[in-house]
Amino acid sequence: MPRSPRIEYAGAVYHIMCRGDRRESIFADDNDRRMFLATLTDACERTGWRILAYALMPNHYHLVLATPRAGLIDGMRWLQTTYTVRYNVRHHVCGHLFQGRYKAIPLDPDDPGRLRILGDYVHLNPVRARLLPPSRAGLPRPEAYPWTSLPAILGRAPRPPWLDAARLPAASGLTPPAYAQYLRKKAAEIQGADEGAMKLLAAEWQEIRRGWALGGEDFRQDLLKRVGERMALRKRESYSGQGPCDCDVLRARSLLEKGLAALKLSLEDVRSRKTTDAEKQALVWLLRTATAVPPVWLCDTLGLGHRSNVSRAVRAMQAPADPVRSGLWAKMLRCKD
């Protein structure tokens, strides 16, 4: 089955999330939660990981995880396998505990705005799930939920050696007490939000929930290069997801520039030509046979109209009796090198 490629490198920061199998609970009681944090401690000692934030929910967990040295894949394999074994032994059960692959979204470590939003998302998870104990008076207190990193960050619980407690308050430009008050106000907004307000919050968190990278354009371009390097090690069909698709587009644009230079044309010239134009069809053949961009992208970029013109162009370029297209075919073939 095709999968999104894992991107790992020294200095990376990730949002990690994994659910229980069939969305069932991964913690039977508080002792299981303590066991998970003990296993996380072991994993951090093995890998050198730093944890910026975490939240243990009934059927899933969140980590904001920094890797000073590359080691996401092996470390996560060890963490989830070891916790599963320990859980199964403790409860006298067998089989899978987690549902499929964990989600690992890279975050630009130099983007404090996105780090703040991600920290809010993780620490306010219990608020959205209505897991906070009742507040006697005043604002709701997210730090009252004991199974996130927030109590330790605020100095109200023991601080594990692997927790980077300063990073999130610093990203918000706040001292720990001010950071606590900031999150309490956000929690009150969530608890009192109507449908419209929740849609606004959902829009703010859309990139976290559905994106493949959390960062600006320069960061994404750097990641695409890393994705391309990793995809080169296996067949394109082995990968899926938005990252590989964006990588396909990046390669297609590069090849298109080479093809246009070989034909001494501009993109505007090509778009204005008929769909049966030989040089236009040569570019279609180049991009269709050398990349995995979808036909709709080719149609929009080259001005092809209906997607059926893509397959027509490819067939026309493969006609052996056409000397014009045979010459263009040779030019396009050199662009692939």
C-alpha positions in Angstrom: 0.0 0.0 0.0 1.4 3.5 -0.9 2.5 5.5 2.1 3.6 9.1 2.8 7.4 9.2 3.0 9.0 9.8 6.4 11.3 12.8 6.4 14.0 12.7 9.1 17.0 14.9 9.6 19.0 16.4 12.5 17.3 19.4 14.1 13.8 18.4 12.9 10.6 19.1 14.9 7.4 17.1 14.4 3.8 16.9 15.4 3.3 13.2 16.2 -0.2 11.7 16.6 -1.3 8.1 16.8 -4.7 6.5 17.6 -5.6 3.2 19.2 -6.6 0.3 16.9 -10.2 0.8 15.8 -10.1 4.1 17.8 -10.2 2.1 21.0 -8.5 3.1 24.2 -4.7 2.9 24.5 -4.8 3.5 28.3 -6.8 1.3 30.6 -5.9 3.3 33.7 -3.5 5.9 35.1 -0.8 3.2 35.5 -0.8 2.7 31.8 -0.3 6.4 31.3 2.6 6.4 33.7 4.0 3.3 31.8 3.7 5.2 28.5 5.6 8.2 29.9 8.2 5.8 31.3 8.6 4.2 27.9 8.9 7.7 26.4 11.6 8.4 28.9 13.5 5.3 27.7 13.0 6.3 24.1 14.3 9.8 24.7 17.4 8.4 26.4 18.0 6.1 23.5 17.5 8.8 20.8 18.3 12.1 22.4 14.8 13.4 21.6 13.5 16.5 23.3 9.7 16.8 23.9 8.2 20.3 23.6 4.7 19.2 24.4 2.5 16.1 24.9 -1.0 15.1 25.6 -2.3 11.6 26.5 -5.9 11.3 25.5 -8.1 8.2 26.1 -7.6 6.7 22.6 -4.7 8.6 21.1 -1.6 10.7 22.0 0.1 13.8 20.7 3.8 14.7 20.9 5.6 17.8 19.7 9.0 16.1 19.3 12.4 17.5 18.4 15.2 15.3 17.1 18.7 16.9 17.7 20.0 14.0 15.6 18.1 12.2 12.9 16.3 9.2 14.4 12.5 9.6 14.1 11.7 6.3 12.4 13.8 4.0 14.5 12.8 5.8 17.7 9.1 5.8 17.0 9.2 2.1 16.0 10.9 1.3 19.4 8.5 3.5 21.4 5.2 2.1 20.0 6.4 -1.5 19.9 7.8 -1.4 23.4 4.7 0.2 24.9 2.5 -2.3 23.1 4.5 -5.2 24.5 4.4 -3.7 28.0 0.7 -3.0 27.7 -0.1 -6.5 26.5 2.0 -8.2 29.2 0.3 -6.0 31.9 -3.2 -6.8 30.7 -2.6 -10.4 29.6 -3.7 -9.6 26.0 -2.1 -9.9 22.6 -2.3 -8.1 19.2 -2.1 -4.6 17.9 -2.6 -1.6 20.1 -2.2 1.3 17.7 -4.1 2.0 14.5 -1.8 1.8 11.4 0.9 4.4 11.0 1.5 7.3 13.3 1.2 10.8 11.8 4.5 12.8 11.7 4.1 16.3 10.4 7.4 18.3 10.2 7.3 21.8 11.7 9.6 24.7 10.9 11.6 25.1 14.1 12.2 28.7 13.3 8.5 29.6 13.0 7.4 30.6 16.6 3.9 31.5 15.3 3.1 28.0 14.1 4.8 26.4 17.1 2.5 28.5 19.4 -0.6 27.3 17.4 0.6 23.7 17.6 1.3 24.0 21.3 -2.2 25.4 21.8 -3.7 22.6 19.8 -2.0 19.9 21.9 -2.5 21.4 25.3 -6.1 22.3 24.7 -7.0 18.8 23.4 -8.5 17.8 26.8 -10.6 21.0 26.7 -12.1 20.2 23.4 -12.8 16.6 24.6 -14.5 17.9 27.8 -12.0 16.1 30.0 -11.2 19.0 32.4 -12.3 18.6 36.0 -15.0 21.2 37.0 -13.6 24.6 37.8 -14.8 26.1 41.1 -14.7 29.7 39.9 -13.1 31.9 37.2 -11.5 30.6 34.0 -11.2 26.9 33.2 -7.7 25.6 33.9 -6.2 23.3 31.2 -3.3 22.5 33.6 -5.8 20.7 35.8 -5.7 17.8 33.4 -2.7 15.8 34.6 -1.8 14.0 31.4 -0.3 16.8 29.3 3.0 18.5 29.6 1.4 21.8 30.7 1.5 21.2 34.5 5.3 20.5 34.2 5.9 23.5 32.0 4.2 25.7 34.5 6.2 24.2 37.4 3.2 22.5 39.0 4.4 18.9 38.4 7.8 17.2 38.3 9.6 18.1 35.1 11.0 15.1 33.1 14.6 15.5 31.9 13.4 15.2 28.3 10.9 18.0 28.5 11.9 21.4 26.9 9.7 23.5 29.2 10.9 26.9 27.9 10.2 26.5 24.2 6.4 27.0 24.1 6.1 30.0 26.4 9.0 31.6 24.5 7.2 31.0 21.2 4.2 32.9 22.6 6.5 35.6 24.0 5.2 35.0 27.5 6.4 34.0 31.0 5.1 30.7 32.3 2.4 32.5 34.5 1.3 34.6 31.6 1.3 31.5 29.4 -1.0 29.8 31.8 -3.4 32.7 31.8 -3.3 32.8 28.0 -4.3 29.1 27.7 -7.1 29.6 30.3 -8.6 32.3 28.2 -8.3 30.1 25.1 -10.0 27.3 27.0 -12.8 29.6 28.0 -13.3 30.5 24.4 -13.6 26.9 23.4 -16.0 26.0 26.2 -18.2 29.0 25.4 -17.9 28.8 21.6 -20.9 28.6 19.4 -20.9 26.8 16.0 -19.5 29.8 14.2 -16.7 30.3 16.7 -15.7 26.6 16.5 -15.5 26.9 12.7 -13.0 29.8 13.1 -10.9 27.7 15.5 -11.1 24.7 13.1 -9.8 27.0 10.3 -6.8 28.0 12.5 -6.1 24.3 13.2 -6.7 23.1 9.7 -3.0 23.0 8.7 -2.3 20.9 11.8 -5.0 18.4 11.1 -4.8 18.1 7.3 -1.4 19.5 6.2 1.8 17.6 5.4 4.2 20.3 6.6 3.9 23.2 9.1 5.9 26.1 7.8 6.3 28.8 5.1 7.2 28.4 1.5 11.0 28.2 2.0 10.6 25.5 4.6 8.2 23.5 2.3 10.6 23.8 -0.6 13.4 22.5 1.5 11.2 19.6 2.6 10.2 18.8 -1.0 13.9 18.4 -1.9 14.2 15.9 1.1 11.0 14.1 -0.1 12.4 13.8 -3.6 15.7 12.4 -2.3 13.8 9.8 -0.3 11.4 8.9 -3.1 14.3 8.3 -5.4 15.2 5.3 -3.4 11.9 3.5 -4.2 9.3 3.4 -6.9 6.9 6.4 -7.0 4.0 4.1 -6.6 5.3 3.3 -3.1 4.3 6.7 -1.8 1.1 8.7 -1.4 0.1 11.9 0.3 0.3 15.6 -0.3 4.1 15.8 0.1 4.9 13.4 -2.8 2.2 15.2 -4.9 3.9 18.5 -4.3 7.2 16.9 -5.1 5.8 15.7 -8.4 4.7 19.2 -9.3 8.2 20.6 -8.4 9.8 18.0 -10.7 7.3 18.7 -13.4 8.0 22.5 -13.3 11.7 21.8 -13.6 11.2 19.5 -16.6 8.8 22.0 -18.2 11.5 24.7 -18.0 14.0 22.4 -19.7 11.5 21.4 -22.4 10.6 25.1 -23.1 14.3 26.0 -23.3 14.9 23.1 -25.7 12.1 24.3 -27.9 12.9 28.0 -27.5 9.3 28.7 -26.4 7.6 30.5 -23.6 4.8 29.0 -21.6 2.5 31.7 -22.9 3.3 30.6 -26.5 2.5 27.0 -25.7 -0.8 27.8 -23.9 -2.0 29.8 -26.9 -1.4 27.0 -29.4 -3.9 24.4 -30.5 -4.0 21.1 -28.6 -2.9 19.3 -31.8 0.3 21.4 -32.1 3.3 19.1 -32.3 5.6 21.1 -29.9 2.7 21.3 -27.3 2.2 17.6 -27.6 5.9 17.0 -27.1 5.8 18.8 -23.8 2.8 16.9 -22.7 4.6 13.6 -23.6 7.7 14.7 -21.6 5.7 15.6 -18.4 3.3 12.7 -18.7 6.0 10.0 -19.1 8.6 11.5 -16.7 6.5 12.6 -13.8 3.4 11.6 -11.8 1.5 14.8 -12.0 -2.2 14.3 -12.7 -3.8 15.1 -16.1 -5.7 18.0 -14.6 -2.4 19.7 -13.7 -1.2 19.3 -17.3 -4.4 20.6 -18.7 -4.4 23.7 -16.4 -0.7 24.4 -16.9 -0.4 23.9 -20.7 -3.9 25.0 -21.7 -5.1 21.6 -23.0 -8.8 21.9 -22.3 -10.3 18.5 -21.7 -8.1 15.8 -20.0 -8.6 13.5 -23.0 -6.2 15.7 -24.9 -3.4 14.4 -22.6 -3.7 10.8 -23.8 -4.2 12.0 -27.4 -0.9 14.0 -27.2 1.0 11.0 -25.8 -0.4 8.7 -28.6 0.5 11.2 -31.3 4.1 11.4 -30.0 4.4 7.7 -30.2 3.5 7.5 -33.9 6.6 6.2 -35.6 5.8 7.5 -39.1 5.8 11.2 -38.1 9.3 12.7 -38.7 8.4 16.0 -37.0 7.3 14.4 -33.8 10.2 11.9 -34.0 12.6 14.8 -33.9 10.7 16.4 -31.0 10.6 13.1 -29.2 14.5 13.0 -29.3 14.7 16.5 -27.9 12.3 15.8 -25.1 14.2 12.5 -24.3 17.4 14.5 -23.7 15.5 16.8 -21.3 14.9 13.7 -19.0 18.7 13.3 -18.5 
